[in-house]
């Protein structure tokens, strides 16, 4: 089995619960583009959770990092901001808007607002994504990869950084968004 086929199979398997949920809600895209529909639903859920974590972390804790070798909470938010524009742009083929640079030391409100802007860009850029071009090569750092591969990498990146900020929150006595009772 090729790496491309394996990546697509793993993405499809990870996306199955989201596809089933979308199909149960009558979402037409789930029937015609199940992988893309699941990826878009997953991206929206990560956007909600990552933004909620950024909003919940007190401004004076944006400089917190568990050890000197790790990124600060603010560094993670800036990394997500940059990654959202790059990853969603690569997947969709839509260049991200030109934005002023942000730094981890910028005000919390400015970082949260920019994070929301980049997730809004992802929503817009991914809106027309479907399953017909998953095997297409897209430009990516380190060399071209399939669109499906970059989608899979993006989901993993979101999960990695959400778990990271959730730990940072818990180390500061805060409950991460997904741990709160609904």
Phi and psi in degrees as a GROMACS rama.xvg file:
@    title "Ramachandran Plot"
@    xaxis  label "Phi"
@    yaxis  label "Psi"
@TYPE xy
-72.8447  160.594  UNK-2
-59.95  -40.0484  UNK-3
-62.3401  -45.3777  UNK-4
-65.8591  -41.9627  UNK-5
-62.7102  -44.8287  UNK-6
-61.0789  -44.0552  UNK-7
-64.1157  -41.8216  UNK-8
-64.3666  -41.9404  UNK-9
-65.3716  -42.2529  UNK-10
-61.611  -44.4234  UNK-11
-63.9266  -41.8888  UNK-12
-65.5973  -41.5469  UNK-13
-67.998  -29.8516  UNK-14
-85.1919  -14.6951  UNK-15
-51.9427  -47.8899  UNK-16
-60.1758  -37.0993  UNK-17
-68.9912  -37.8002  UNK-18
-64.5532  -44.8144  UNK-19
-61.9771  -40.0041  UNK-20
-64.4025  -44.9182  UNK-21
-63.6373  -41.2981  UNK-22
-64.9047  -39.3914  UNK-23
-64.6343  -28.9717  UNK-24
-88.1216  3.45237  UNK-25
78.4127  22.8243  UNK-26
-73.8301  115.431  UNK-27
-60.4775  -34.7489  UNK-28
-61.7584  -29.0333  UNK-29
-64.722  -30.759  UNK-30
-80.0982  -34.3333  UNK-31
-99.922  -21.8132  UNK-32
-144.915  67.4381  UNK-33
-62.6938  -38.0333  UNK-34
-69.3206  -47.4347  UNK-35
-65.3824  -40.4666  UNK-36
-62.3246  -42.1047  UNK-37
-67.0929  -40.7428  UNK-38
-62.149  -44.4394  UNK-39
-64.5638  -40.2294  UNK-40
-64.8458  -41.6874  UNK-41
-63.3583  -43.2118  UNK-42
-61.1207  -42.1971  UNK-43
-63.1408  -39.9837  UNK-44
-67.8275  -42.9368  UNK-45
-64.1485  -38.3893  UNK-46
-59.613  -44.8071  UNK-47
-61.1781  -48.3295  UNK-48
-71.3139  -41.9755  UNK-49
-67.894  -38.8765  UNK-50
-66.7086  -42.3476  UNK-51
-62.2154  -38.2083  UNK-52
-65.3116  -43.5414  UNK-53
-63.1066  -37.2111  UNK-54
-71.5666  -35.5398  UNK-55
-77.5211  -28.3182  UNK-56
-70.6205  125.75  UNK-57
-60.7084  147.101  UNK-58
-55.5382  -37.2123  UNK-59
-74.4432  -3.66289  UNK-60
-104.433  1.97159  UNK-61
-66.2863  -19.8827  UNK-62
-89.1402  -2.97887  UNK-63
-67.1268  136.097  UNK-64
-145.19  136.803  UNK-65
-60.8648  -35.5159  UNK-66
-139.23  159.565  UNK-67
-58.6841  -27.3924  UNK-68
-78.4774  -14.8706  UNK-69
-92.8922  162.581  UNK-70
-72.5036  150.817  UNK-71
-75.464  166.821  UNK-72
-57.4848  -44.1188  UNK-73
-61.7175  -37.9963  UNK-74
-61.3604  -39.2715  UNK-75
-64.6027  -42.8953  UNK-76
-61.9205  -44.7554  UNK-77
-63.1343  -41.1505  UNK-78
-60.4847  -42.5396  UNK-79
-63.2907  -42.7108  UNK-80
-57.2893  -50.225  UNK-81
-66.4835  -41.7797  UNK-82
-65.2305  -40.0554  UNK-83
-58.4525  -48.9411  UNK-84
-61.9349  -44.2077  UNK-85
-68.1779  -51.7039  UNK-86
-67.6159  -47.7711  UNK-87
-67.5052  -32.7299  UNK-88
-66.0327  -42.4917  UNK-89
-65.4961  -43.1356  UNK-90
-64.8344  -43.9902  UNK-91
-87.8923  -20.715  UNK-92
78.8261  13.6849  UNK-93
-104.822  119.944  UNK-94
-66.293  140.689  UNK-95
-70.0242  152.708  UNK-96
-63.4941  152.948  UNK-97
-70.5606  127.064  UNK-98
-128.001  151.682  UNK-99
-69.2703  151.802  UNK-100
-70.05  147.717  UNK-101
-121.113  156.489  UNK-102
-128.39  155.461  UNK-103
-59.228  -21.515  UNK-104
-89.8996  -2.20529  UNK-105
-66.1183  163.297  UNK-106
-59.775  144.267  UNK-107
-53.5078  -46.1495  UNK-108
-57.8804  -39.4092  UNK-109
-67.8894  -40.4742  UNK-110
-67.8206  -42.6775  UNK-111
-64.4898  -42.5745  UNK-112
-61.3557  -42.5912  UNK-113
-67.2672  -40.1162  UNK-114
-58.2274  -44.385  UNK-115
-62.0325  -40.967  UNK-116
-59.4647  -42.3592  UNK-117
-72.5013  -33.5257  UNK-118
-69.965  -32.9523  UNK-119
-64.8456  -39.5901  UNK-120
-59.4252  -43.8645  UNK-121
-58.3698  -46.7505  UNK-122
-55.1313  -48.8951  UNK-123
-66.6963  -46.3619  UNK-124
-65.7141  -33.5215  UNK-125
-90.2325  -5.86953  UNK-126
-53.922  -40.2794  UNK-127
-93.7929  5.60562  UNK-128
-62.5667  132.705  UNK-129
-138.184  -178.586  UNK-130
-86.1716  -0.219934  UNK-131
-73.9712  -18.3268  UNK-132
-124.102  27.922  UNK-133
-63.7968  -30.7515  UNK-134
-87.2978  -5.80515  UNK-135
-66.0391  139.509  UNK-136
-77.3565  133.405  UNK-137
-123.121  148.462  UNK-138
-62.2015  138.988  UNK-139
-155.066  150.74  UNK-140
-63.6428  139.712  UNK-141
88.6356  -4.66752  UNK-142
117.672  162.293  UNK-143
-59.6636  147.118  UNK-144
-137.694  165.226  UNK-145
-72.9121  153.452  UNK-146
-57.1572  -41.9152  UNK-147
-61.3738  -39.5281  UNK-148
-63.1332  -43.8033  UNK-149
-68.1353  -36.1721  UNK-150
-62.1351  -44.4086  UNK-151
-63.3017  -44.6634  UNK-152
-60.4935  -40.4364  UNK-153
-64.2659  -44.2696  UNK-154
-60.8139  -42.7863  UNK-155
-63.7632  -38.9181  UNK-156
-64.0558  -45.4869  UNK-157
-59.5899  -45.5491  UNK-158
-63.4834  -43.1026  UNK-159
-58.6294  -48.6599  UNK-160
-74.484  -30.123  UNK-161
-66.4327  -42.9135  UNK-162
-63.9098  -36.3795  UNK-163
-62.3746  -50.3786  UNK-164
-69.8763  -30.365  UNK-165
-63.0801  -41.0475  UNK-166
-65.772  -44.2808  UNK-167
-58.0079  -41.5598  UNK-168
-64.1557  -47.399  UNK-169
-62.3242  -36.9035  UNK-170
-66.0158  -16.5761  UNK-171
-107.852  18.2993  UNK-172
75.2355  18.5989  UNK-173
-110.446  148.206  UNK-174
-92.1343  127.054  UNK-175
-65.3658  154.775  UNK-176
-51.186  -40.8431  UNK-177
-76.8013  -9.89455  UNK-178
-94.1906  -7.6297  UNK-179
-80.3247  144.692  UNK-180
-66.9819  139.311  UNK-181
